[in-house]
Amino acid sequence: MRALLIFAPALALGACNAADKASDATANATETAGNAAVAVGGSIANAVKEGAADLKNEVAAKPVDRDDWIGRWKGVEGTYLTVSKGKDPGMYKLEMQYTLDDKGIFDGKGSSEGISFTRPDGDQTLHPSDGDATGLKWLAGKKDCLTVKAGEGYCRD
């Protein structure tokens, strides 16, 4: 009987120790599974975010047709703009005398704002306006115009 009293607590301690180990193993497995779920969730979120950014860039990069602007536009004091189609859809050639001394031919790309292009005075966007918005009194009152910036605009008669 005495032996039973000595071995019973030892058996109980062994059982508790096994239960603690099982509990620890379960907690570790749960934590590992949780970390894996967070990692997968993060990967999915990143993939969605990157996919949305790629789609946004693709939409932003796609040229917009501005074919209704093709033709010659008159500015003031001999300035002019001629818009013609480029090699690809939504791409344009802009021939312009934009100051009394400056002229050139520039590649443009149709966008939601207008036609974007670069010339020696920097990046520009040709956008629709009326004569009043050009800031040029000689074009005031005209309805069908394109403006690059204040003081530079071109209208059709």
Steps between C-alpha positions, in 0.01 A plus 500: 500500500785728589650440158172600346504826694851576376433409133157666472634859526784417259249361249282807546797730443594309188148531367495874572838543330370315191188719499713816526717383209191425292356840588828672403514307173141600424573865577812493281309337214221758534750787499678356195171456317399856595830639373459308176146636458624855558780447249258363240256782567781752464610339175147514364464863605831588336402317181169686486673833568766436234237383253295815559811717456588318177145546372506869595833545319369315196187719487704816557752398234240423232479794257167676447384590149496872434436461128241779500788744562678407176555799275634854512436739790585872494666689781591869514779691325584216263493215752326181394448136587450210260388171655545182295480129578808320624605145415278333763143563621489781754840633390538837326746732327474862607656751265499839661632852489447569869682833537623752250840329510425137594355224289532126467337163450425301813364151573184501709292242680125529550392493864187575700628857544592560135818430303819481706832587339849628581677792338808703601303699760390179678210256522174645372138396453281633224145516632162618371381848589329805364667821384449674834692222682807553280556839662550658159270792417522424126341159562235620747149392411608201292347165601718226345853537637796308639721643771849398609536756781386852582602722210533211254192382320373415156146515359309395194289760323 
